[in-house]
């Protein structure tokens, strides 16, 4: 006496082509929803932040007080194409890349 009965194949009618258009779209729907959600949650805010940072760098002028990504605070004394001169103390100037500036401080912050 056998405890397991013989398996019988189901005889449902399926298309050899793999189904219709609706089933293929519904299979891709979760992937599309995840991509759209990632775009609005991660990619779009990052693009907006980058655009604001580029606008801030383009608006840099002599006399602006800035903070660099390395933590230096200084006053802009010269601007070139890809770098700027910062006065970090009386008589001390350093050259930093323009992209290293992360924030422009309000006037009069540094003394």
N, C-alpha and C positions, 0 to 999 in steps of 0.2 A: 504494500500500500504506500503510495507516494503522498507526501504532505504538500508538495507544490504542484499546482496544476499546470498544464501546458499553456504557454502564452499564445494568444491568437492576435494576429495583426488586425487593426481596425480597418474597416473598409469605408473610410470617408473619402469623398471626392475632393481632391485638391488639384490645383493647376500645376503643371510641370514648370511654368514660368515663374513661380515664386509668389504669386498673389497679385493683388491689384495695386494701383497707385496709392490709394488711401492707406493701406497697411504699410507701405514703404515710407510714406511721410510720417505716419504716426510712430514708426520706429525711430525716425530721426528727430522727432519733436523734443524729447528730453535733452538731447545734445544741443539743439538750437536754443532752447530755453536757458541752459547753463551758460552758453556763450554770451547771450544777450545780458544775462545777470552779471557775469564777470565784466563785461564791457562797462555797464553802468556803475558797478561797485568799485572796480579797480582801475580800469584803463582810462576812462573819461576823466575822473578826478586827477589822475596823474598827468594827463595831457594839459588840463587846465592849470595845474600848479606849475608845470614847465613853461607854459606860455606867460604866466605872471612873472616868473623868475627871469625869463628873457627880456620882458619889458622893463623890469627893474634894472637889469644890467645895462640896457640900452639908454636908460635915463640917468645913469651915473654922471656926476659932474664934479668939478673941483670944489672942495669945501664940504662935500658930503661926509658924514661920519658913518662908518660901516663896521660890520662884524664879518670876519672871514670864517670859513669852515674849520680852520685850525684854532679858532678862538681869539685871534688878534683883533683888537679894537683900534681903529685909527681914523685919521682924517685923510681924504683923498687929496693928494697934492699934484698928481699928474696922471693923465690917461693916455694910453697907447691902444693899438688895435686889439691886442690880446692880453695885455697886462696893465696894472695900475700901480702907482707909487702911493704908499701909505706912510704917513707920519705917525709913528706909534709912541714917540716920546719927543721931547724937545731936542732937535738936532739928530734924531734917528729916523731914517726912512728905509723902508723895505719895498721890494718889488714882489707883487703877488699876481697870480693869474686872475683875470677878470671873473672867470667862472667860480673862483673861490669865495666870492662875496655872497653871503647868504642873507644879509639883512642890512637895510639902510636905517640908521638910527635917527631920531628927531634931532634937529639942530640944538646944540648946547648940551648934549648928553655927556660928552667927553670934556674934561677940564684939564 
